[in-house]
Amino acid sequence: MGPRAFQRAFETYRDPVYRFLLRLCRAPTEAEDLLQDTFVACWRKRDRCPDDGHLLAWLRRIAFRLYLNQRTKSTRRAALARGFDGPRQRDDAADAVTTRDEEAFLLERVRGALDDLPEGQREVFVLHRFEGLTCREIADLMDMPLKTTESRVRRATRAIADRLRSHVRDLPTR
């Protein structure tokens, strides 16, 4: 892949890869950093770049690996910080009930339900429901058996549905 082809690939796939990373890490600045790292890795590995129309899948795979590496580092840092500062308190401000309208209320609850999923289930759910990847594509991307992927999607869907069901009685009235 030459410089012009790389530039075209960047312009074409920058937004989908950014959205993919944003959904995984939930922080715009982290997603931007990982996006840059993804395309740096793409440039370094340009001799292995697929020519057969699978470039987006290849970029997602690179991005996902970088995300996993970053998450591992963050977990280690948080553990070290707890050792020095004691246990950290969760910020519950994002979980505050928004009563202005039903959409904001439900959106907050969906985000909360998604955040409470175990990492493996959350990642698979995001890839399947938000990114539109099939269970087979997710299994290949994450190097896991297809049945495990299907099971995680099913469990995540049930967990979110159960959590949201408990909030139906709390919906603001019009």
Backbone bond lengths (Angstrom), bond angles and torsions (degrees), N, CA, C in turn:
res aa  C-N    CA-C-N  psi(-1)  N-CA   C-N-CA  omega(-1)  CA-C   N-CA-C  phi
1 M - - - 1.443 - - 1.524 107.47 -
2 G 1.304 114.79 123.03 1.450 119.84 179.21 1.520 111.55 -88.04
3 P 1.329 116.70 177.74 1.467 120.59 -177.68 1.528 113.83 -59.02
4 R 1.332 116.89 -40.25 1.473 119.30 -179.96 1.526 111.78 -68.55
5 A 1.321 116.33 -42.35 1.473 120.05 177.54 1.525 110.33 -63.89
6 F 1.324 116.11 -38.63 1.459 120.15 178.09 1.529 110.58 -64.04
7 Q 1.328 116.42 -42.95 1.462 120.27 178.86 1.525 110.62 -62.27
8 R 1.339 117.34 -42.34 1.470 120.45 177.71 1.528 110.40 -63.15
9 A 1.329 116.39 -42.48 1.475 120.46 179.08 1.529 109.84 -62.54
10 F 1.317 117.00 -42.86 1.463 120.44 179.45 1.525 110.45 -61.91
11 E 1.326 116.71 -47.71 1.461 120.45 -178.69 1.530 111.50 -64.20
12 T 1.327 116.73 -34.84 1.455 121.07 -178.03 1.521 112.24 -76.42
13 Y 1.321 117.28 -41.96 1.468 121.02 -170.05 1.525 114.80 -107.28
14 R 1.312 118.04 -1.49 1.468 120.79 -179.53 1.530 111.15 -56.45
15 D 1.330 117.93 -51.97 1.468 120.78 -176.02 1.527 113.19 -66.35
16 P 1.343 119.52 -46.42 1.469 117.34 178.58 1.532 113.26 -62.96
17 V 1.316 117.30 -37.21 1.466 119.77 179.47 1.529 109.85 -70.30
18 Y 1.326 117.59 -38.45 1.465 120.79 177.29 1.533 110.51 -62.08
19 R 1.335 117.39 -47.01 1.472 120.38 179.16 1.522 110.62 -60.55
20 F 1.315 116.63 -40.97 1.458 122.52 177.44 1.533 110.34 -57.99
21 L 1.317 116.47 -48.45 1.467 120.98 -179.25 1.532 111.66 -68.99
22 L 1.315 116.86 -38.41 1.456 120.30 179.71 1.526 110.78 -62.42
23 R 1.303 116.56 -40.18 1.460 119.74 178.33 1.522 111.86 -67.66
24 L 1.308 116.75 -30.95 1.460 119.73 178.76 1.523 111.97 -75.58
25 C 1.331 116.73 -50.59 1.472 118.83 -172.19 1.525 113.15 -96.35
26 R 1.314 119.79 -15.17 1.460 124.84 174.59 1.523 114.46 62.89
27 A 1.308 117.56 19.37 1.467 121.41 178.56 1.520 108.59 -137.16
28 P 1.326 117.53 117.24 1.466 120.49 -176.83 1.524 114.58 -55.07
29 T 1.320 117.89 -42.06 1.467 118.85 -178.25 1.522 111.40 -67.83
30 E 1.337 116.75 -38.90 1.473 119.40 176.45 1.515 110.45 -64.74
31 A 1.340 116.17 -41.74 1.463 120.27 179.81 1.527 110.66 -62.23
32 E 1.333 116.98 -40.94 1.469 120.65 178.29 1.530 111.19 -63.95
33 D 1.339 116.11 -43.40 1.465 119.67 178.47 1.528 110.98 -61.97
34 L 1.323 115.67 -44.44 1.466 119.69 -179.94 1.527 111.29 -67.40
35 L 1.326 117.06 -33.78 1.460 120.87 176.65 1.530 110.04 -61.68
36 Q 1.326 115.85 -46.21 1.463 119.48 178.11 1.527 110.54 -61.40
37 D 1.321 115.93 -45.15 1.469 119.97 179.37 1.526 111.30 -61.38
38 T 1.336 115.84 -36.70 1.467 120.49 179.54 1.523 110.91 -62.53
39 F 1.322 116.56 -45.90 1.468 118.98 -178.16 1.527 112.19 -75.86
40 V 1.322 117.50 -26.78 1.466 119.40 172.19 1.526 108.99 -65.20
41 A 1.335 116.07 -44.93 1.466 119.89 178.17 1.526 110.88 -63.90
42 C 1.315 116.27 -37.66 1.470 120.32 177.42 1.529 110.24 -60.83
43 W 1.326 116.19 -44.76 1.464 119.79 179.64 1.525 110.93 -63.52
44 R 1.323 116.28 -42.54 1.466 119.88 179.95 1.529 111.99 -65.02
45 K 1.325 116.31 -31.69 1.466 121.07 -177.31 1.531 111.14 -104.01
46 R 1.303 116.98 23.14 1.464 120.13 -173.90 1.520 113.35 -60.48
47 D 1.324 117.41 -23.60 1.460 119.49 177.71 1.528 111.35 -71.20
48 R 1.337 117.50 -17.86 1.467 121.69 178.56 1.527 112.09 -104.28
49 C 1.311 116.71 6.80 1.462 122.00 -177.08 1.538 110.28 -65.79
50 P 1.332 117.39 131.32 1.469 119.26 -179.96 1.527 111.47 -69.39
51 D 1.298 115.77 139.85 1.466 121.12 179.54 1.525 112.08 -102.24
52 D 1.313 117.23 -3.50 1.457 120.99 -169.40 1.530 114.43 -99.19
53 G 1.328 118.65 28.20 1.455 120.39 176.64 1.519 114.28 85.33
54 H 1.320 117.60 10.16 1.457 121.27 179.80 1.533 111.75 -106.42
55 L 1.302 116.26 23.80 1.461 120.63 -176.07 1.527 111.79 -64.35
56 L 1.332 118.11 -42.06 1.460 120.18 -179.65 1.530 110.63 -62.46
57 A 1.302 117.50 -42.75 1.472 120.54 178.10 1.527 110.31 -62.75
58 W 1.328 116.92 -40.51 1.467 121.57 179.26 1.527 109.69 -64.63
59 L 1.334 117.46 -42.52 1.463 121.28 178.60 1.529 111.05 -65.44
60 R 1.336 116.64 -40.41 1.469 119.42 177.23 1.520 111.05 -62.20
61 R 1.296 116.25 -38.95 1.468 120.16 179.63 1.536 110.23 -64.00
62 I 1.323 116.72 -44.28 1.470 120.82 176.72 1.529 109.12 -61.70
63 A 1.319 116.97 -47.41 1.462 121.54 -178.46 1.522 110.96 -61.19
64 F 1.320 116.65 -41.79 1.458 120.23 -179.34 1.523 111.11 -65.02
65 R 1.312 117.15 -42.41 1.471 120.81 177.81 1.536 110.62 -62.14
66 L 1.322 116.62 -42.58 1.462 120.19 178.02 1.527 110.88 -64.10
67 Y 1.333 116.35 -39.81 1.466 120.83 176.88 1.526 110.55 -60.85
68 L 1.325 117.00 -46.04 1.468 120.18 179.79 1.526 110.93 -61.75
69 N 1.323 116.93 -42.57 1.471 120.42 177.73 1.525 111.10 -61.89
70 Q 1.325 116.58 -43.46 1.458 121.26 -179.98 1.521 110.39 -65.05
71 R 1.323 117.74 -40.98 1.464 121.54 179.76 1.526 110.91 -64.16
72 T 1.323 117.17 -40.43 1.459 121.16 177.74 1.526 110.38 -61.64
73 K 1.335 116.47 -44.94 1.465 120.17 178.39 1.528 111.14 -62.72
74 S 1.320 117.04 -42.56 1.468 120.59 -179.85 1.522 111.32 -63.97
75 T 1.329 116.46 -39.27 1.465 120.38 178.69 1.521 110.34 -63.38
76 R 1.321 116.26 -43.63 1.468 119.61 178.07 1.519 111.31 -62.76
77 R 1.327 116.56 -43.79 1.462 120.09 -179.99 1.527 111.20 -62.84
78 A 1.331 116.47 -41.73 1.465 120.17 179.40 1.527 110.52 -63.84
79 A 1.319 116.65 -39.76 1.465 119.87 178.31 1.523 110.66 -64.17
80 L 1.315 116.42 -41.68 1.460 119.67 177.22 1.528 111.30 -64.50
81 A 1.315 116.70 -41.84 1.462 120.83 -179.80 1.525 110.78 -64.29
82 R 1.325 117.76 -39.47 1.465 120.52 177.26 1.516 110.43 -62.32
83 G 1.317 115.74 -35.27 1.460 119.56 178.85 1.511 111.69 -63.69
84 F 1.332 117.85 -31.98 1.457 121.40 -178.97 1.524 112.46 -90.86
85 D 1.328 116.97 -36.94 1.465 120.84 -172.89 1.517 114.12 -105.75
86 G 1.309 118.47 -4.76 1.458 120.90 -173.02 1.511 109.59 85.12
87 P 1.328 118.50 179.76 1.467 120.75 -177.03 1.523 111.62 -65.36
88 R 1.316 115.07 141.72 1.472 120.78 179.39 1.516 109.29 -88.95
89 Q 1.327 115.15 146.99 1.452 121.40 178.27 1.522 109.14 -89.03
90 R 1.337 116.23 140.71 1.460 120.55 176.63 1.517 110.07 -73.62
91 D 1.290 116.28 145.06 1.446 121.27 176.73 1.519 108.08 -88.28
92 D 1.329 116.65 105.47 1.462 120.79 -177.36 1.522 112.62 -89.96
93 A 1.318 117.29 4.88 1.461 119.35 -179.45 1.514 111.43 -61.34
94 A 1.349 116.87 -35.27 1.468 119.73 -179.91 1.524 111.75 -68.28
95 D 1.346 117.00 -18.14 1.458 120.67 -178.83 1.536 112.66 -93.54
96 A 1.316 117.17 2.95 1.469 120.56 -177.83 1.524 110.45 -62.22
97 V 1.310 115.96 143.58 1.465 121.42 -178.18 1.526 110.03 -74.90
98 T 1.298 116.03 123.82 1.459 122.26 177.06 1.511 107.60 -100.22
99 T 1.327 116.99 116.39 1.460 120.30 -175.34 1.525 113.35 -104.43
100 R 1.313 118.16 4.25 1.471 119.12 -178.22 1.503 112.87 -62.12
101 D 1.325 118.18 -44.61 1.459 119.72 178.57 1.522 109.57 -155.32
102 E 1.300 115.65 160.87 1.457 121.03 -175.52 1.519 113.03 -63.15
103 E 1.296 117.98 -37.67 1.455 120.27 -177.87 1.520 111.78 -62.75
104 A 1.306 117.00 -46.22 1.464 120.61 178.42 1.524 110.45 -63.92
105 F 1.326 116.53 -40.12 1.458 121.69 179.18 1.530 110.57 -60.86
106 L 1.335 116.05 -51.32 1.462 119.79 -178.53 1.520 112.37 -67.24
107 L 1.304 117.33 -38.97 1.456 120.54 178.91 1.526 110.82 -60.49
108 E 1.313 116.06 -42.05 1.464 120.44 177.44 1.524 110.42 -62.29
109 R 1.312 117.09 -40.46 1.465 120.92 -179.71 1.529 111.52 -68.95
110 V 1.323 116.67 -38.32 1.463 119.74 177.37 1.525 109.76 -64.28
111 R 1.322 116.51 -44.70 1.470 119.82 177.77 1.523 110.87 -60.13
112 G 1.308 116.22 -43.83 1.460 120.21 178.92 1.520 111.89 -62.19
113 A 1.325 115.94 -43.77 1.472 119.87 179.09 1.519 110.49 -63.89
114 L 1.307 116.34 -40.03 1.465 120.81 179.13 1.530 110.72 -66.44
115 D 1.309 117.39 -42.02 1.461 121.46 179.48 1.522 112.41 -64.93
116 D 1.326 117.10 -30.76 1.463 120.73 -177.77 1.521 113.76 -80.82
117 L 1.313 116.73 -9.14 1.468 118.70 177.83 1.524 109.60 -68.15
118 P 1.313 117.09 147.29 1.471 118.74 171.83 1.530 109.19 -59.90
119 E 1.331 117.34 148.85 1.466 121.79 -174.12 1.532 113.10 -50.27
120 G 1.316 118.33 -47.49 1.464 120.43 -178.22 1.514 112.47 -59.48
121 Q 1.328 116.69 -43.30 1.459 120.32 178.54 1.520 111.03 -69.53
122 R 1.340 117.26 -41.22 1.463 120.32 -178.42 1.526 111.01 -62.41
123 E 1.325 116.40 -44.87 1.459 119.93 -178.81 1.522 111.04 -62.05
124 V 1.323 116.74 -46.14 1.465 120.98 -179.34 1.525 109.99 -64.61
125 F 1.332 117.64 -41.90 1.462 121.52 179.72 1.524 110.92 -62.24
126 V 1.334 116.69 -45.47 1.466 120.94 179.56 1.524 110.30 -61.79
127 L 1.307 116.56 -45.44 1.468 119.60 -179.48 1.524 111.39 -62.96
128 H 1.325 116.39 -38.38 1.470 120.33 -176.79 1.533 111.82 -78.74
129 R 1.318 116.81 -52.83 1.468 120.47 -173.32 1.518 114.14 -81.20
130 F 1.325 118.06 -37.29 1.459 120.11 -176.18 1.519 112.76 -95.59
131 E 1.321 116.50 -38.43 1.463 119.67 -179.06 1.530 112.15 -89.89
132 G 1.331 117.30 -14.77 1.455 121.00 177.02 1.521 114.91 75.80
133 L 1.325 117.18 18.69 1.466 119.64 178.47 1.521 109.50 -77.15
134 T 1.311 116.18 146.80 1.451 120.35 175.53 1.527 109.20 -76.83
135 C 1.318 115.80 163.49 1.468 119.49 178.22 1.528 110.52 -60.83
136 R 1.315 117.62 -35.67 1.471 121.09 178.17 1.532 110.01 -64.07
137 E 1.332 117.29 -44.99 1.462 120.56 179.36 1.527 111.17 -62.92
138 I 1.326 116.52 -40.00 1.461 120.50 178.72 1.520 110.34 -65.99
139 A 1.321 116.35 -43.27 1.470 120.43 179.03 1.528 110.05 -59.38
140 D 1.310 117.16 -42.92 1.468 120.72 178.29 1.526 111.04 -66.45
141 L 1.326 116.64 -43.03 1.456 121.57 -178.81 1.523 111.80 -62.89
142 M 1.332 116.19 -41.76 1.462 120.97 -174.75 1.528 113.35 -97.16
143 D 1.330 117.00 3.85 1.459 121.92 -179.69 1.522 112.04 52.99
144 M 1.345 115.25 53.99 1.458 119.68 178.13 1.524 108.79 -135.84
145 P 1.323 117.30 158.95 1.466 119.87 179.21 1.537 111.61 -62.20
146 L 1.307 116.16 148.97 1.460 121.97 -179.76 1.526 110.77 -58.41
147 K 1.312 117.68 -43.64 1.471 121.17 -178.72 1.529 111.55 -62.31
148 T 1.317 117.19 -35.58 1.463 120.82 177.13 1.519 109.64 -65.01
149 T 1.316 116.22 -43.31 1.462 120.87 178.22 1.522 110.49 -60.81
150 E 1.321 116.32 -48.90 1.466 120.12 -179.73 1.523 111.06 -60.89
151 S 1.310 116.36 -40.42 1.456 120.98 179.78 1.528 111.14 -64.30
152 R 1.321 116.74 -42.22 1.471 120.19 179.63 1.514 111.76 -66.33
153 V 1.329 117.44 -39.47 1.467 120.16 177.21 1.526 109.22 -62.95
154 R 1.314 116.60 -44.98 1.465 121.23 -179.12 1.536 110.93 -62.65
155 R 1.327 116.93 -46.76 1.476 120.38 179.91 1.520 111.79 -63.75
156 A 1.317 116.54 -41.82 1.464 120.21 179.87 1.525 110.63 -64.52
157 T 1.319 116.52 -42.56 1.461 120.76 179.35 1.523 110.44 -62.06
158 R 1.316 116.58 -44.60 1.473 120.66 178.44 1.522 111.24 -63.20
159 A 1.319 116.92 -44.40 1.466 120.69 -178.33 1.527 110.95 -62.14
160 I 1.321 116.25 -43.59 1.472 119.68 179.52 1.526 110.04 -66.79
161 A 1.329 117.59 -43.52 1.466 120.88 179.29 1.530 110.72 -61.64
162 D 1.323 117.37 -43.22 1.464 120.55 178.86 1.524 111.01 -63.09
163 R 1.303 116.12 -43.61 1.467 120.02 -179.38 1.524 110.99 -64.69
164 L 1.336 117.57 -41.44 1.460 120.20 -179.09 1.525 111.38 -72.25
165 R 1.318 116.83 -32.90 1.461 120.82 178.96 1.533 110.00 -59.01
166 S 1.304 117.34 -36.95 1.464 120.57 -178.81 1.534 112.09 -70.01
167 H 1.315 118.39 -15.66 1.463 121.40 -179.33 1.524 113.22 -96.75
168 V 1.314 118.90 -4.87 1.460 120.72 -177.22 1.515 110.41 -59.20
169 R 1.327 117.80 -40.27 1.479 119.83 -178.95 1.535 112.02 -68.29
170 D 1.339 116.60 -18.69 1.463 120.57 -178.14 1.522 113.88 -91.47
171 L 1.336 117.04 2.47 1.462 119.66 -178.66 1.519 110.55 -59.47
172 P 1.323 117.04 137.67 1.469 119.35 176.31 1.517 109.68 -65.25
173 T 1.319 115.90 147.10 1.460 119.19 177.80 1.513 108.83 -91.10
174 R 1.298 114.96 154.82 1.474 119.96 -178.28 1.492 111.47 -82.83
